[in-house]
Amino acid sequence: HAGESQRAALPAGGRAAHAPPSGVPNPPEALLEAEEAKDYNARIDALEADAIRLENEGMRLPGANGEPAMWTAAMRRLQAAETARRAREFTLARKFVEKSRLHFFRFDASYVEEGKLAYDQGDYQAALAAFARVLDINRNFDGLNVWLVRARAAIDRQKRLEEEAERRGASDAVSLVERETAFCIAWRQTGGCMPHGPREPQRDMPCDARIPAGNSGFCECRTHGGLMAPQANPMTCQGMGVRCDEACSAAFQGRMSHLQGTSEADTLVAFAKQMEDSISLARAESLARQNSPIVDLVRKMLKQQYYLILSLPCDFTAKELKVAFRKESLRMHPDKHGGSNDGFQIVSQAHDLLSDDERRRAFDEGEDLRTDDDDNNEREPYVVRVTKEYYPDRFGFHPFGDPFERKRQIVEQERKRRELDEQRRNAAAAAIAAEEEAQKERERERRLDAMTTEHDATEF
C-alpha cells in the first residue's frame, strides 16, 4: 500500500511526459554482462530485475526526485520487450510493452515498439494504429514517418493483392478450413453493408482474422446438435474489430451459463470436445498431406510478406538476416526432410530482396504502390503521398484547400494548349512547304517534258 501511495504521488506532468529526462542512471555491470549473453532469457531476466530495483528506488524518493529512476525502469522494460520480440516471443514482448507504460502512459517509444511488435506478427492494422498513437503524442518522434509509411504500405499492398486475387476468382478455402475451431467455422461476408445482405463468399475470412471496418456479414458458429445459434456478431459496415473465434467462443460460454445445471449443458460440452478432437485430427492430416511448411511459405510469398518468410524482425540487423537465412534455407533445402525446390527458392527470393538495401527501401516505402497523378500524368512517390496525409503541414497545408491550386491548373492547361497550337501551326506550315516544294517539282518536270518534246520535234 505504501508503494501505491508513493506511486500516486508522482507529479501528473511526469506521468504525462512522453520521453525520459536527461541524466538517467547507467546500467549496472550485471546488466551489461547480460547484454552480451546469447540466451535472451538471461538478458530479459536481468533487465526486469534492474527495472524492479529502479522502480523501488524511485518510489522511495519524494515527488519528482524519483522520476529519473522510474523512467529508467520503463526503458529497461522496453529493452526487455524488444529482446523478446526479436526472439519471436510475442506474448512476452507484449507484456513488457504494457509494463513499460505502467507509470508513463504517454511513453512514445513504447507505442513505437508496440507497432513494431504488431508488424512482426503480420498485423499491419494494429501496427498502424500504434504508430498513429505516437503521432498524437509526439509527432516529431525520430523516424515516425518511416514507420507510418511502412505500415500503410503493408496494408495497401495486402489490399491490392486481395483485390487482384478476387478479380482472378481466387479463394483460399483451404485456409478457412484449416483455421476452424471447435466453436467457429468462418466469417461470412455479405453485401450491401447489411449482415443479411447477399452473400459474397470470395471475401469470407478465417476464424482468427480480425474483421476491419467497411465489411458486413456474420460469424458462422457450430450449432453442436442444434444447441447453439448458427450465427454470431452480425455486423454492418460501421462495425469493426470482431474476431469470429472470440465471438463464437463467447456465444458458447453464454449458452453454457444459460444451461448451467441441465443435461443439455453436459451434451453441449460433449459436442464441443468431440468437435475439437475431430478438427485437430483433420487439421493434422490436412497439413501432412499438403506439406504445410511449403504451403505456409507460398502463402506468405503471394502476400509479399518477406519479413515473415524469414521470421525476421522489421528492424533486423545484418547478423540477424544471416542467421535467419541460414536457418530457413537449411530447413527448406531440397535434400532435407520436408524441404523442396519451391520452398528453397522462396526463401532465397526473400533473402535477395531484404539483403539489397535499395530494393528493401523501395519495398518498405511502397514504390510498387505508386499511382498516376491526374493533373500532370507524373508518378508521385507513394512515400510522399502517405507523408502528406500524416504531415500535411510539411507540404503547405491549407485547411480549406490550396487557393492557388485552380490557378495552377488553369496555367498548366493554357501552357499545354499553347504547345498544342504551336505543334499544329508547325505541322500546317510544314505541310504547306511540302506542297509548295512538290508543286515546284511538278513544274520542273512539266518544263523538262516540254523541252524534250520540242527537241524531238526539231530533230524530226
Salt bridges, closest charged atoms under 4 A:
GLU4 OE2 - ARG7 NH1 3.15
GLU35 OE2 - ARG43 NH1 3.67
GLU48 OE1 - ARG77 NE 3.10
GLU48 OE2 - LYS99 NZ 2.79
ASP50 OD1 - ARG53 NH2 2.73
ASP50 OD2 - ARG76 NE 2.73
GLU55 OE2 - ARG77 NH1 3.23
GLU55 OE2 - HIS103 NE2 2.60
GLU57 OE1 - ARG53 NH1 3.47
GLU82 OE2 - ARG86 NE 3.13
ASP108 OD2 - HIS18 ND1 3.15
GLU113 OE2 - ARG85 NE 2.52
GLU114 OE1 - ARG101 NH2 2.92
ASP120 OD2 - ARG85 NH1 2.82
ASP156 OD2 - ARG152 NH2 3.54
GLU164 OE2 - ARG160 NE 3.84
ASP172 OD1 - ARG299 NH2 3.58
GLU178 OE1 - ARG299 NH1 3.23
GLU180 OE1 - ARG222 NH2 2.48
GLU200 OE1 - ARG203 NH1 3.16
ASP204 OD2 - ARG188 NH1 2.99
ASP204 OD2 - ARG199 NH2 2.96
ASP208 OD1 - ARG179 NH2 2.87
GLU220 OE1 - ARG188 NE 2.62
ASP245 OD2 - ARG243 NH2 2.63
GLU246 OE2 - ARG210 NH2 3.70
GLU246 OE2 - ARG243 NE 3.68
ASP277 OD2 - LYS273 NZ 2.85
ASP296 OD2 - LYS300 NZ 3.03
ASP315 OD2 - ARG85 NH2 3.02
ASP315 OD2 - ARG86 NH2 3.11
ASP315 OD2 - LYS116 NZ 3.48
GLU320 OE1 - ARG86 NH1 2.71
GLU328 OE1 - ARG331 NH2 2.86
ASP335 OD2 - HIS333 ND1 3.71
ASP352 OD1 - HIS351 ND1 3.91
GLU358 OE2 - ARG361 NH2 2.50
ASP364 OD1 - ARG150 NE 3.73
ASP364 OD2 - ARG360 NE 3.76
GLU365 OE1 - ARG361 NH1 2.63
GLU367 OE2 - ARG361 NH2 2.94
ASP368 OD1 - ARG157 NH2 2.96
ASP368 OD2 - ARG160 NH2 3.53
ASP372 OD1 - ARG379 NH1 3.30
GLU380 OE2 - LYS388 NZ 2.86
GLU389 OE1 - ARG152 NH1 2.67
ASP393 OD1 - ARG139 NH2 3.14
ASP402 OD1 - HIS398 NE2 3.95
ASP402 OD2 - ARG408 NH2 2.18
GLU412 OE2 - ARG415 NH2 2.39
GLU414 OE2 - ARG417 NH2 2.26
GLU414 OE2 - ARG418 NH1 3.87
GLU419 OE2 - ARG415 NH1 2.46
ASP421 OD2 - ARG417 NH1 2.75
GLU422 OE1 - ARG425 NH2 2.65
GLU435 OE2 - ARG442 NH2 3.32
GLU437 OE2 - ARG444 NH2 3.89
GLU441 OE1 - ARG444 NH2 2.30
GLU443 OE2 - ARG446 NH2 2.34
GLU443 OE2 - ARG447 NE 3.25
GLU459 OE2 - HIS455 NE2 2.74
